[in-house]
Amino acid sequence: MPNPPDPAELAERVAAAVAAHPAVAGLHGGIHGSVTTYLPGRRLLGVRIGEGDEPVEVAVVVRSDRPIPETVRSLRREVSRLCGGATVDITVADIVLPGELP
């Protein structure tokens, strides 16, 4: 049986995949920065890999020009795939309007 991936490495892969989604404007730390992975010398906001049966948590800022339910379903599928079928909780922490985009 293969070893499970390193949670820090997995969190970085999840963050990269989520940030690359066309409907995602960015990652978000969630309420009080609770959706965070602590890495050596830094924090990765927006992704928390659960331990044991805990879900993977992802918090995002989405673009208003994309359907939110469709975006959440898409992100949940992709993150679950990356995490070996784990349960995934997606939090839409904010929405940006087209004029607010960088």
CORKASUL-V99925 format. One record per residue. RES is the residue in one small letter. PHI is phi in whole degrees, -180 to 180 (NA if undefined). PSI is psi in whole degrees, -180 to 180 (NA if undefined). Layout:
<<RES | PHI | PSI> <RES | PHI | PSI>>
This chain:
<<m | NA | 130> <p | -69 | 153> <n | -70 | 144> <p | -66 | 151> <p | -65 | 152> <d | -61 | 128> <p | -58 | -36> <a | -67 | -44> <e | -65 | -42> <l | -63 | -42> <a | -60 | -40> <e | -67 | -38> <r | -66 | -42> <v | -63 | -46> <a | -59 | -42> <a | -65 | -43> <a | -66 | -42> <v | -66 | -46> <a | -63 | -28> <a | -80 | -12> <h | -65 | 134> <p | -64 | -20> <a | -93 | -4> <v | -99 | 124> <a | -87 | -21> <g | 172 | 171> <l | -89 | 160> <h | -139 | 146> <g | -78 | -5> <g | 76 | -176> <i | -64 | 126> <h | 58 | 25> <g | 68 | 26> <s | -75 | -18> <v | -97 | 83> <t | -145 | 143> <t | -113 | 129> <y | -91 | 121> <l | -114 | 163> <p | -56 | 116> <g | 79 | 2> <r | -163 | 169> <r | -116 | 142> <l | -107 | 102> <l | -77 | 142> <g | 103 | -9> <v | -139 | 132> <r | -136 | 118> <i | -85 | 118> <g | -69 | 157> <e | -101 | 142> <g | 61 | -123> <d | -89 | 3> <e | -67 | 146> <p | -74 | 162> <v | -79 | 133> <e | -111 | 135> <v | -134 | 132> <a | -122 | 130> <v | -133 | 160> <v | -108 | 124> <v | -109 | 160> <r | -84 | 138> <s | -72 | -14> <d | -87 | 8> <r | -122 | 145> <p | -66 | 123> <i | -64 | -48> <p | -59 | -40> <e | -65 | -41> <t | -63 | -46> <v | -62 | -45> <r | -60 | -44> <s | -63 | -46> <l | -64 | -43> <r | -60 | -45> <r | -62 | -49> <e | -64 | -45> <v | -67 | -42> <s | -61 | -41> <r | -60 | -47> <l | -64 | -29> <c | -105 | 27> <g | 66 | 31> <g | 89 | 11> <a | -62 | 154> <t | -68 | 139> <v | -128 | 129> <d | -105 | 125> <i | -110 | 128> <t | -112 | 124> <v | -90 | 103> <a | -85 | -23> <d | -164 | 163> <i | -131 | 135> <v | -110 | 141> <l | -84 | 157> <p | -53 | -38> <g | -72 | -14> <e | -92 | -9> <l | -70 | 143> <p | -68 | NA>>
